[in-house]
Amino acid sequence: MELNTKGRYAVMAMADLAKFGAGEALPLSSIAERQQISLAYLEQLFVKLRRAQLVESARGRSGGYRLGRPAASISVAEIMAAVEEGVRMTRCHGEDATPCVVGQRCLTHGLWDALGEQILAFLDSITLAEVIDGIPAAKQARQAKRVGDQALRIAAK
């Protein structure tokens, strides 16, 4: 599985902003300090998050960033997409022009592709508010059942 620091750090920073911002603008330096992320790296991520309208910038003495909309309406998948972080389980990058192995897809391509879709669906179903408050156990159980059912369907093929 390929998940780089961009996605993880963007979600961490957005969660920090949701938890400690309370609608007010927070300076990136305070997020960087609490989350132990390089300020320069956060600045790069927040340019992308702002372009995606997930955050708004505020200038002036009490400047910084605040959420662009309520935490309950921002999914983890949106955050990751904003910083160009995909969830890739196959080595072919999902492109027909560059198959897994020379001239064809690998034997397990369908398995890893389906797993990637399940992960993306899960991240899309989790909001920033749920990250802060804790993902409800019922939602975790439903998602685990869906993943298990999907794995059984793939194995049966």
Buried (B, 14 or more C-beta within 10 A) or exposed (E): EEEEBBBBBBBBBBBBBBBEBEEEBBBBEBBBEBEEBEEEBBEEBBEBBBEBEBBBBBEEEEEBBBBBEEBEEBBBBBBBBBBEBBBBBBEBEEEEEEBBEEEEBBEEBEBBBBBBEBBBBBBBBBBBBBBBEEBEEEEEEEBEEBBEEBBEEBEEE
